[in-house]
Amino acid sequence: MRASGHDVDRFNRWAATYDRHYLQRLILEPVQKTLLEVAVSEKRDARAILDVGCGTGRLLRSAEGLFAGARLEGVDAAPEMVKEAQAMLSAGSGITFRVARAERLPFPDAQFDLVFSTMTFHHWADQRAGIAEIARVLRFEGWWLLADFMASGVMRYVRRLFRLRRFPERRGLDPMLAAAGLRVLGQRRVPGVGSQVPVLVIGRGAMKGVVR
Ligand SMILES: C[S@@+](CC[C@H](N)C(=O)[O-])C[C@H]1O[C@@H](n2cnc3c(N)ncnc32)[C@H](O)[C@@H]1O
């Protein structure tokens, strides 16, 4: 499960051209769109939102128009990604971007109604520590919306064969969440991307319906 130093170097080098990569249209844009649809339809009243592993910050820039007046914070382990995110902020934007790792979030307890993480979890050096930090900064009824490769069906065997341990399987993720007092409350498929990259709704269980 170890990763990060090497991955973060790669993202520092990639930062300037990251938004023009073909994977943006194929995966990242549909994933972010679906995640925001879930956030808006289920937690429109969110007053504080954190994006962990925010990259160049596009998700929060889109969120700013949807959650008017909310506090919006983004953190990323790669300083060059954060620089790009800051450079793209429009005048008058209230979003704050800073360098920090998921494993050590620079916020007091119980601050956020929503935490977003898109396609970053499999890069974290210590996923358990990252999950514990997210549980710590979430308000009691807050949700973590997590989108990442989640091996299912035949891909579980591919994952094991190629030792792709950083990509979680649901049955590996669930105990890590439980250790932090969290669980999966629902999930939404990302149209065009398939079942291997769901948006998971994670929280402490106080949810009226199940997101599908
Ligand atoms: C594939 S990019 C995804 C960026 C963004 N969430 C998006 O949807 O475009 C993965 C990001 O995770 C960041 N990252 C890797 N390890 C991290 C960690 N431990 N804590 C926070 N961010 C991390 C990388 O620097 C990179 O910007």
The ligand as an SDF file (V2000), in Angstrom:
LIG
                    3D

 27 29  0  0  0  0  0  0  0  0999 V2000
   -4.9400   11.6480  -10.2710 C   0  0  0  0  0  0  0  0  0  0  0  0
   -4.6920   13.1080   -9.3070 S   0  0  0  0  0  0  0  0  0  0  0  0
   -6.3880   13.5550   -8.9540 C   0  0  0  0  0  0  0  0  0  0  0  0
   -6.5110   15.0410   -8.7020 C   0  0  0  0  0  0  0  0  0  0  0  0
   -7.9410   15.5530   -8.5730 C   0  0  0  0  0  0  0  0  0  0  0  0
   -8.6070   15.0020   -7.4210 N   0  0  0  0  0  0  0  0  0  0  0  0
   -8.7360   15.3020   -9.8350 C   0  0  0  0  0  0  0  0  0  0  0  0
   -9.8420   14.7240   -9.7530 O   0  0  0  0  0  0  0  0  0  0  0  0
   -8.2870   15.7380  -10.9130 O   0  0  0  0  0  0  0  0  0  0  0  0
   -4.1430   12.5120   -7.7110 C   0  0  0  0  0  0  0  0  0  0  0  0
   -3.7180   13.6250   -6.7640 C   0  0  0  0  0  0  0  0  0  0  0  0
   -3.5170   13.0680   -5.4650 O   0  0  0  0  0  0  0  0  0  0  0  0
   -2.4330   13.7780   -4.8720 C   0  0  0  0  0  0  0  0  0  0  0  0
   -1.9000   12.9810   -3.7310 N   0  0  0  0  0  0  0  0  0  0  0  0
   -1.1360   11.8650   -3.7710 C   0  0  0  0  0  0  0  0  0  0  0  0
   -0.9000   11.4160   -2.5280 N   0  0  0  0  0  0  0  0  0  0  0  0
   -1.5400   12.2610   -1.6730 C   0  0  0  0  0  0  0  0  0  0  0  0
   -1.6990   12.3170   -0.2640 C   0  0  0  0  0  0  0  0  0  0  0  0
   -1.1430   11.4100    0.5250 N   0  0  0  0  0  0  0  0  0  0  0  0
   -2.4250   13.3190    0.2660 N   0  0  0  0  0  0  0  0  0  0  0  0
   -2.9970   14.2560   -0.5330 C   0  0  0  0  0  0  0  0  0  0  0  0
   -2.8900   14.2700   -1.8840 N   0  0  0  0  0  0  0  0  0  0  0  0
   -2.1730   13.2640   -2.4450 C   0  0  0  0  0  0  0  0  0  0  0  0
   -1.4610   13.9620   -6.0120 C   0  0  0  0  0  0  0  0  0  0  0  0
   -0.4970   14.9530   -5.7550 O   0  0  0  0  0  0  0  0  0  0  0  0
   -2.4220   14.3160   -7.1510 C   0  0  0  0  0  0  0  0  0  0  0  0
   -2.6180   15.6860   -7.2680 O   0  0  0  0  0  0  0  0  0  0  0  0
  1  2  1  0
  2  3  1  0
  2 10  1  0
  3  4  1  0
  4  5  1  0
  5  6  1  0
  5  7  1  0
  7  8  2  0
  7  9  1  0
 10 11  1  0
 11 12  1  0
 11 26  1  0
 12 13  1  0
 13 14  1  0
 13 24  1  0
 14 15  1  0
 14 23  1  0
 15 16  2  0
 16 17  1  0
 17 18  1  0
 17 23  2  0
 18 19  1  0
 18 20  2  0
 20 21  1  0
 21 22  2  0
 22 23  1  0
 24 25  1  0
 24 26  1  0
 26 27  1  0
M  CHG  2   2   1   9  -1
M  END
$$$$
